[in-house]
Amino acid sequence: MNEIILLTISGDDRPGVTSAITGILARYHINILDIGQAVIHNTLSLGILIQVPKESESSPLLRDILFKAHEMNMLVRFEPVDGAAYEHWVEGQGKSRHIITLLARRISAEHIARVTAIAADHGLNIDNISRLSGRISLQDEGARQTRACVEFSVRGMPADAAALREEFLKTASDLDVDIAFQKDDIYRRNRRLVVFDMDSTLIEAEVIDELAKEAGVGDQVIEITEAAMRGEIDFNESFRRRVALLKGLDASVLERIAQRLPLTEGAAELVGHLKALGFKTAILSGGFTYFGHYLQQKLGFDYVHANELDIRDGKVTGEVVGTIVNGERKAELLREIAEKEGVRLEQTIAVGDGANDLPMLSIAGLGIAFRAKPLVRQSAKQAISTLGLDGILYLIGFRDRDSLQ
């Protein structure tokens, strides 16, 4: 019977280590069953699971590897693997796989300890851990806003997915981090369309509140807006009530407001990378088309769907033209754009912060509540609250070193 041996080689990283070891294996016609390598702070760890034919068991194979490792000042360990244990391991390869993504301004040991403990408690086995964020110089930490991301590839299916999600949500809140849990399938690796809410998502403002301030009815409109975002008032009703309060506002203020709207942290970086990667992007907003088109020109969105503010003789009439873009309409538009682009819903991402975003978040392959109210954060599949919008890139496996800008 063929012997199975796990080789583990570690030491200072340098070019040629993997080549030297596999070169020896090649001379003895060794079959490689599995291989993995990682480098952490210039320290290499290389693991190779080999199958040694009967005729090679008495060969100087292991001696040659030991001598080569010593020559390179590397440590090597040989561990025999029982055939039955190997077959059991092979059987486990067909299990469901998920990706746990941990995002924070700075990741501590406590963050990783809590996340991995929850995974273990739910029967998930970690196969791989990768850092997606770039290395940060200690001298730069206080000079700019940092971000960190670690991705865990886990094997297995939690017995109670709802309980697992609840624990991750609580831990994220307790530690001020974000934790995403996604099925690792072909759709996660092939997203093609991303749709965004606009107000308090792409921009750090509610445009209708800014218009209300100009009209002198700010407090009244903000009160209605907050109630609508909490899901306490029907969106259509709240929207009509707020717009009616704008009656008589001079239309010239729209341009002034547009020019001072603050983009959300990471918005420009995210959209720029998505466009460079060939994604289609859309704004689906319960706000107004004037401001959606302003962002379209600034950032390059492919689609804009929002509400048309009625203006006559240079004044806002307090009415809206056409169908109101509410939660149900956003979901409908997501379906329409996906169909037009030939994209499955599983390949779409939807991002929003309010209760009226939940319908589109629920049907998208990846629905993300961004800096959202508690109700929305609890209901969405994923949530990001600690980082900027560009943190979404980590959820699709993007690494800082992959930067296209």
N, C-alpha and C positions, 0 to 999 in steps of 0.2 A: 504493500500500500504506500502511496506517496505521503511524504511527511510534510506537514504544514508548519511553518515557522514565521513568527512575527519579528521583523527586524526593526529596532528603534535606534536611530542615529541622532545625536544632538551635539551642539557645540557652536562656536562662532560661525556666523554665516559668511560664506565666500562663494565665488563662482566655481562650479565644477564638482561640488560634493555629490549631487544626485547623479551626474554623469559618471563619476568614478565608481560609485556603488553599483549602479545598474549595468555598467560595463562589465564588471566582474560576474554579475548574475547572467549576463548574456553569454559569456564564455562557457558557462555550465548549462546553457539552454534551460534556464529556470522560468517557470510560468509565474507571472505576477497576478495574484488574486485581488489585491487592493493596494492602493497607494495614497498617501496624503502628506502634505508638507505645510508648515507654517513658520513664519519668522516673526518673532516678537523682540523688539529692541535689539536687533542684530544677533539674536540667538536663534539658530535653526533647529527645528524638530522635524525629522523625516521618519515616517513610518511606512514599511513595505511588508505586505503579507505575501509570502512566497510558498510555492508548491515545489518541493524537491523530489524529483523522480527517484525511484528505488535505486537505479544504477548510479546516482550521484550522491547517495547518502554517505558513502565512505570517502568521498572526494574531499580535497582541501578547501572546499568552498567557504566554509565559515572561518577557517584560518586566514584565507586571503582577504575576506572582508574585515576581519579583526586587524590585520596588519595595515590595510589601507586606511582604516579609521584612525589607527594610532599615528600613521604617517601624517594625516591631516589634523592631528590633535583633536579628534572627535571621540565622543563616548559612544559605544555601541552595546546593545543588549539583544540577546537572542531568547525568544520565548516560544516554546513548542505550543501548538494549538491543537486540541483534541478534535478529531474529525466530526464527532457528533455536535460539539460546540460550534464548529464552523457552519454546519448545516442549519443549526438553529438560528445563527446570525443571518444566513442567507434568506431564510424564511421571513425574517423580520424586515427585509428590505422592501417588501411589498406593502408595508403599512402606510397609512395616510401620513402625509408630511405637512407641517405648518411652519410658518415663519413668525417668530416673535421679534418685534422691533422695539427697542428701548431708546427713547429720545429725551435729551435733557440739555441744559446749558453746560453742565459738567456732570460726568457719571462717576459715582462713588462705588465702593465695595458693597455698601448697604443696598444700593439700587440693584446690583446684579444678584446679590444674595437673596433678596426678596423675590425677584422675578423668577430665578431658577428654582427656588423653594416651591413656589406655586406650581410651576411646570412639573416638578417631581411629584408633588402631592396629587396631581391629576394624571399621573402615569405617562407623562411625556418624557422621552429620552432625548437628550441633546446630542446631535450628531456633529454639529459644527458651530463655531462662534466666530464672527467676523466683525471687525471695526469698519464702518462705512465712512465715518467722519475722518478728516485729515488730522495729522499731528499738530498740536498747538505748542508753540514755544512758551516756556514758563514766563518769559519776559513779556509776552504779548497778552497774557491772560487778563490783566487788568486794563489793557489799552483798548480792547474792543470786545464786543459781545460775542462770547463763544457759543459753540454748539457741539454736541457730541451724540453719536449714534452707534449702538452695537446691535447686531442682528444675530439671532439664534435660530438655527435650523433644527427643528425637533421632529421626532418620529412618534407616531401613535395617535390615538383618537381619545379625547377626554370623554369620560363617561357622562359628565354633565357640563356641556359647553356653556350654558347660561351661568352656572355657578363659577366657572373659570373666568368668564368675562367680568362678572361682578367683582371677583377678587382682584383682577387686574385694574379695574376702574377705581376701586377703593385704594389700592396701593399707589396708583398714579396720583390720586388726590392727596394722599398722606405725604408722599415724597416730592410732590411738585415735579413730576416727570410725565411723559406720555408713553403708553404701552399699546402697541398694535398687535393683533393676533389674526393672521390671515392663512387661509389654505394655500399651500404651495403647489399651484397647478399651472397649466399652460396659459391660462387667462391672466394670472398675476404677472407673468413675464411678458405679456403681449397686450398691455393697455394701449389704446389708440386715440381715445377721445376724452377730454377733460372739460367739464362745464363748471362754471363758478357763479355763485351769488355775487352781487357787487357790493352793496352797502354793508359795512362792518366785516367784509371778507376781503375783497380786493382793495378796498379803501377803508381807512380808519375813521369813517364817519357815516352817518345816515343822511343822505342828501336831502330828504324831505325835511329833516330837522333843520338843516342849514337854510333851506328856503323859508322855513317857518320863522326863523330868527330874523331874516330880512323883512318878512311880512309883519313882524311884531306879535306873532302868535306862537312863539317857541315853546313855552311851557305847556300849552294845551296839546300841541302836536307830539311832543316828547312823551307825554303821559299816555297818549293813545298808542304810540309806537311801541313803547315798552310792554304794554298790555298785550299787543298783538304778537310780539316776539315771544312772550311767555305762553302764547296759545290761549289766552283768556278771552280774546275777541276774534270773531271771524275776520279773516284777512280782507276780504272784499269790502265788508262794512267799515272796518277801520281805515282802509285806504281811501274810500270815498269821503269819509268824515275829515280826514287830514287834508286831502286835496281841496275840499270845499273851503277850508280855512285860508287857503292861499289866494282866493279870488281877489283880483285887483293888483296883484304883485307885478311890478314892471319886469318884462322879459329880459331886459338887459343884465339883470343880476345873475342869470344862468351862467354866462361866460365867466364872470368874476368868481363865482363859486367853484366852477370846474377847475380853474387855474390854481386854486388854493387847496384842492382836495388832497390829503396826504395818502400816498400809496402805503399799503400794509407792508411791514417788514417782509422781505423776500419775494414780493409779488413780481417785480420786474425780472429777478433772477430765475424764478420758477417758469414764468411764461417764455422767457428767452430760451431756456434749456428745452422746454417742451417743443417749441417750434423747431429748434435745431435738430431734435430727434424725430421730427416728422409727425408729431401729434397734431390733431385738430383741437382747437380750443373755442369755447363759447361762453358768453355772458348770458345768464338766464336770471333776470332781475325783476323784483317787484318794484324797483325804482323807475327811473325815467330814461328813455332812449337817448336824450341829449347827452347825458353823462356817460352812458354806455358807449356811444360812438366816440366820445372824447377819449375814453380808455382804449377803444379799438385802434384809433389813430396813434396813440402813444405806445401801446404795447403789441399791437398786431393780432388781435383776436380774429378768428375766422367768422364767427357769428355773434350777433347781438340781438337779443329779444328782451324787451322791457316795455314799459307803459309810455304811451304818447301823451304828453301834457298838452292840453288844448290852449292855444294862444291866439287871441284875436286883437287886432289893432295894438299890438305890442304889449298886451296885458294878459296875465293868466286868468282864465275864465272860472277856474275852480272845478272844471270837468276833465274827464279822461277820454281820449279818442280810442275806440275799439275795445277788444276784450282785455280785461285785467289779467296780468300775469301773476296768478296766485300759485299756491303750492301744487295743485292738480295740473295747472297749465305748464309749470316747470317740468313736471314728470313727463307730460305729453310731448313737450318740445325736445326733451332728452331722447325720447323714443324716435321722434321724427328725424332728428339730426343723425342719430346712430344709423337709422335705416338708410338715409341719404348717403352717408359715408361708407356704407357696407360694413358696419362694425356691430358686433354682438354686444348686448347690454353688459355681459360679463367682462368686456374689454373697456368699459367706460369708468370714469372717475367723476364723482360729483362732490363739490365742496360748498358748504354753506354754514350759517350760524344761527338761523332762526327756525321757528316752528314751521313756517311756510316752505322751508327747504327739505323737510323730512320726506315728502313723497319722492323727490328725485334722489335723495340720499338712499332711500330704501330699495330702489330698483337698480341703482348703479352697481357695477361689479365691486367697486370700492367707494363707499360713501363715507365722507370725512366731515365731522362736525369741527369747524375751526373756531377756536376761542368762543365757544358757544355757551348758551344758557344751559343750566343743569338738565332741564327736560330734554333738550336736543342732544346733549352729550350722552345721556343715558340711553336714548333711542337709536342713535346712529351706530353703524357698524364699527367705526373707528373715530378717534378724536385726537386733535392736536391743540394744545393750549400753551405749551411752554416755549415753542420755537416759532419762527416766522413761516410764511407759506412755503418757502423753499424746503422746509422739512418734509413736505410731501414727496420730494424726490427720493428720500430714504425709503419710503414705503414701497417704491417700485424698484428697489435694489440699486439705486444710483449711488455711487461713491464720490466723495469730494475730488478724488484724483481723476474722475471722468469728466471734469468740467470742460464744457465746450465754448466757454466765453472768455 
